[in-house]
Amino acid sequence: MRLKEFGRILGELKLVLVLIPVIAMFTSAIVNLFVLMPVYKSTTNLIVLRDEMNPASEININTLSLNQRLVKTYSELAKSRTVAEEVIKNNNLDITPEEFSKRIQVELAGDTEVLKITASDSSPTVAALMANGVAQTLTSKVYKVLNVKNIQVLDPALPPVSPVSPNVILNIILAGIFGLVLTVAIVFAREYLDDTIRDADEIENNIKLPVIGLIPVAVYETGGEGRAKIE
């Protein structure tokens, strides 16, 4: 397609090229602001160190190695159904243990003794409550099972100020870009399927034959003698 034809197509359909992306962006804004549920995430950081019941114990290489292994055990315990049920009961949460587990993410900070517990919820307050609840319940379970108190909270979870999703601005921009790309694709697909010949240049380009003559357009004037005016 030549540049001239490209410009003609854009000129004829410039209103559509603007209108559809605008409609897509407006629709995306409505959906993101009033339909999609916001998701907040809150994180608490725990560290596994010496046993608090035995403060005189020394921290050495063996202790750190043991703590790193315990962190993996604690991670699995934090995601257990037992912890979920106790957090739900203690905080009067109206969700099932399965739903609770889906909203909890437990991560190990590399090869350290740090454990990150992240909770997701539509309420920032509940998200922080869930993360802190898992940390407290985990500490209690470890003491009951292993008879040690070696978990300390580095950073308690706080209610987040803004949601992590949806990203309204990004989604609106992407909707506008998608609407524009889709519109351009539809326009050129329609143009490609349209075999109408509009001028002599298209005859030469499509049929590969030279134009030897043109029939002028005759415009009849209604006044006077009704003579035809050749254009």
C-alpha positions as CSV (number, residue, x, y, z in Angstrom):
1,M,0.0,0.0,0.0
2,R,1.4,3.4,-1.1
3,L,1.8,6.3,1.2
4,K,-0.9,8.2,-0.7
5,E,-3.4,5.5,-0.1
6,F,-2.4,5.2,3.5
7,G,-3.0,8.9,4.0
8,R,-6.4,8.7,2.3
9,I,-7.6,5.9,4.5
10,L,-6.5,7.7,7.7
11,G,-8.1,10.9,6.5
12,E,-11.5,9.2,5.7
13,L,-11.6,7.4,9.0
14,K,-9.9,9.8,11.4
15,L,-13.0,10.1,13.5
16,V,-13.2,6.3,14.0
17,L,-9.5,6.2,14.9
18,V,-10.1,8.7,17.7
19,L,-13.5,7.6,18.9
20,I,-12.9,3.9,19.4
21,P,-9.7,4.3,21.5
22,V,-11.5,6.9,23.6
23,I,-14.5,4.6,24.2
24,A,-12.1,1.8,25.1
25,M,-10.2,4.0,27.6
26,F,-13.5,5.2,29.1
27,T,-14.8,1.7,29.5
28,S,-11.6,0.6,31.1
29,A,-11.8,3.4,33.6
30,I,-15.4,2.5,34.5
31,V,-14.5,-1.2,35.0
32,N,-11.3,-0.6,37.0
33,L,-12.8,2.1,39.3
34,F,-16.3,0.7,39.9
35,V,-16.3,-3.0,38.9
36,L,-13.0,-4.6,39.8
37,M,-12.3,-5.2,43.5
38,P,-9.1,-3.6,44.7
39,V,-6.5,-5.8,46.2
40,Y,-4.2,-4.7,49.1
41,K,-1.1,-6.5,50.3
42,S,0.5,-6.2,53.7
43,T,3.7,-7.9,54.7
44,T,5.4,-8.8,58.0
45,N,9.0,-9.9,58.3
46,L,10.1,-12.5,60.8
47,I,13.6,-13.6,61.7
48,V,14.7,-16.9,63.3
49,L,17.5,-16.3,65.8
50,R,18.5,-17.7,69.2
51,D,16.0,-19.3,71.6
52,E,14.5,-16.5,73.7
53,M,14.2,-18.9,76.6
54,N,17.9,-19.5,76.5
55,P,19.5,-16.0,76.0
56,A,22.9,-17.3,77.0
57,S,23.2,-19.5,74.0
58,E,25.8,-18.4,71.5
59,I,25.2,-17.7,67.8
60,N,27.7,-19.7,65.7
61,I,27.8,-21.2,62.3
62,N,26.0,-24.3,63.4
63,T,23.2,-22.3,64.9
64,L,22.7,-20.2,61.8
65,S,22.7,-23.3,59.6
66,L,20.1,-24.8,61.9
67,N,18.0,-21.7,61.8
68,Q,18.1,-21.6,58.0
69,R,16.7,-25.1,58.0
70,L,14.1,-24.2,60.5
71,V,12.9,-21.3,58.4
72,K,11.9,-23.7,55.7
73,T,10.0,-25.7,58.3
74,Y,8.3,-22.6,59.7
75,S,7.4,-21.6,56.1
76,E,5.4,-24.8,55.6
77,L,3.8,-24.5,59.1
78,A,2.7,-20.9,58.3
79,K,0.8,-22.2,55.3
80,S,-0.8,-25.1,57.1
81,R,-4.5,-25.5,57.6
82,T,-4.1,-25.5,61.4
83,V,-2.6,-22.0,61.4
84,A,-5.3,-20.8,59.0
85,E,-8.1,-22.1,61.1
86,E,-6.7,-20.5,64.3
87,V,-6.1,-17.1,62.6
88,I,-9.7,-17.1,61.3
89,K,-11.0,-18.0,64.7
90,N,-9.0,-15.5,66.6
91,N,-9.9,-12.6,64.3
92,N,-13.5,-13.6,63.5
93,L,-12.8,-13.7,59.7
94,D,-15.7,-14.8,57.5
95,I,-13.7,-16.9,55.1
96,T,-12.8,-20.6,54.8
97,P,-9.3,-22.0,55.5
98,E,-8.9,-22.7,51.8
99,E,-9.7,-19.1,50.9
100,F,-7.4,-17.9,53.7
101,S,-4.5,-20.0,52.4
102,K,-4.9,-18.6,48.9
103,R,-4.5,-15.1,50.3
104,I,-1.4,-15.9,52.2
105,Q,2.1,-15.9,50.6
106,V,5.1,-17.1,52.6
107,E,8.6,-16.4,51.1
108,L,12.2,-17.1,52.3
109,A,14.5,-14.2,51.9
110,G,17.3,-16.0,50.1
111,D,19.7,-18.0,52.3
112,T,18.9,-15.9,55.3
113,E,16.8,-16.5,58.5
114,V,14.2,-14.0,57.4
115,L,10.7,-15.1,56.6
116,K,8.2,-12.8,54.8
117,I,4.5,-13.3,55.3
118,T,2.3,-11.4,52.9
119,A,-1.5,-11.3,53.0
120,S,-3.9,-10.1,50.3
121,D,-7.4,-8.7,50.8
122,S,-9.8,-6.1,49.5
123,S,-9.5,-4.3,52.8
124,P,-6.1,-2.9,53.8
125,T,-6.9,-3.4,57.5
126,V,-7.9,-7.0,57.1
127,A,-4.7,-7.7,55.0
128,A,-2.5,-6.4,57.8
129,L,-4.6,-8.3,60.4
130,M,-4.2,-11.5,58.5
131,A,-0.4,-11.1,58.1
132,N,0.2,-10.3,61.7
133,G,-2.2,-13.1,62.8
134,V,-0.2,-15.7,60.9
135,A,3.0,-14.4,62.5
136,Q,1.5,-14.6,66.0
137,T,0.0,-18.0,65.4
138,L,3.2,-19.4,63.9
139,T,5.2,-18.2,67.0
140,S,2.7,-20.0,69.2
141,K,2.7,-23.2,67.2
142,V,6.4,-23.4,67.1
143,Y,6.6,-23.0,70.9
144,K,4.0,-25.8,71.4
145,V,5.5,-28.2,68.9
146,L,9.3,-27.5,69.3
147,N,9.3,-25.9,72.7
148,V,11.4,-23.0,71.5
149,K,10.9,-19.3,71.1
150,N,13.2,-18.3,68.4
151,I,11.0,-16.2,66.2
152,Q,11.1,-12.4,66.3
153,V,9.1,-9.9,64.4
154,L,11.3,-7.5,62.5
155,D,8.6,-5.4,60.8
156,P,4.9,-5.9,61.7
157,A,2.4,-5.6,58.9
158,L,0.7,-2.3,58.4
159,P,-2.4,-1.4,56.5
160,P,-1.2,-0.4,53.0
161,V,-2.1,3.0,51.6
162,S,-2.8,2.0,48.0
163,P,-3.9,-1.2,46.3
164,V,-1.5,-3.3,44.3
165,S,-4.2,-4.0,41.7
166,P,-5.9,-3.0,39.6
167,N,-3.4,-0.5,38.2
168,V,-6.0,2.0,36.9
169,I,-3.7,4.3,34.9
170,L,-1.8,1.5,33.2
171,N,-5.0,-0.4,32.3
172,I,-6.5,2.8,30.8
173,I,-3.4,3.4,28.7
174,L,-3.3,-0.2,27.6
175,A,-7.0,-0.1,26.7
176,G,-6.4,3.0,24.5
177,I,-3.5,1.4,22.8
178,F,-5.4,-1.8,22.2
179,G,-8.4,0.1,20.9
180,L,-6.2,2.0,18.4
181,V,-4.4,-1.1,17.2
182,L,-7.6,-3.0,16.8
183,T,-9.2,-0.1,14.9
184,V,-6.3,0.3,12.5
185,A,-6.3,-3.5,11.9
186,I,-10.0,-3.5,11.1
187,V,-9.7,-0.5,8.9
188,F,-6.9,-1.9,6.8
189,A,-8.5,-5.4,6.7
190,R,-11.6,-3.8,5.3
191,E,-9.6,-1.8,2.8
192,Y,-7.7,-4.9,1.8
193,L,-10.9,-6.8,1.1
194,D,-12.5,-3.9,-0.7
195,D,-11.8,-4.3,-4.5
196,T,-13.5,-1.1,-5.6
197,I,-11.4,0.9,-8.1
198,R,-11.6,4.6,-7.3
199,D,-9.2,6.2,-9.8
200,A,-7.0,5.6,-12.8
201,D,-3.9,5.0,-10.7
202,E,-5.6,2.0,-9.0
203,I,-6.4,0.6,-12.5
204,E,-2.7,0.7,-13.5
205,N,-1.6,-0.7,-10.1
206,N,-4.2,-3.6,-9.8
207,I,-4.8,-4.6,-13.4
208,K,-1.4,-3.7,-14.7
209,L,-2.8,-2.0,-17.9
210,P,-2.3,1.5,-19.1
211,V,-5.2,4.0,-19.0
212,I,-5.8,5.3,-22.6
213,G,-8.7,7.6,-21.8
214,L,-11.2,8.9,-19.2
215,I,-14.9,9.6,-19.4
216,P,-15.5,13.1,-17.9
217,V,-18.2,13.6,-15.4
218,A,-21.2,15.4,-16.7
219,V,-23.2,17.6,-14.3
220,Y,-26.6,18.9,-15.5
221,E,-27.6,22.3,-14.3
222,T,-31.4,22.7,-13.6
223,G,-31.7,26.3,-14.6
224,G,-31.7,27.9,-18.1
225,E,-31.5,25.6,-21.0
226,G,-30.6,22.5,-18.9
227,R,-27.2,22.2,-20.6
228,A,-24.6,19.7,-19.3
229,K,-21.5,21.1,-17.7
230,I,-18.4,18.9,-18.2
231,E,-16.0,18.6,-15.3
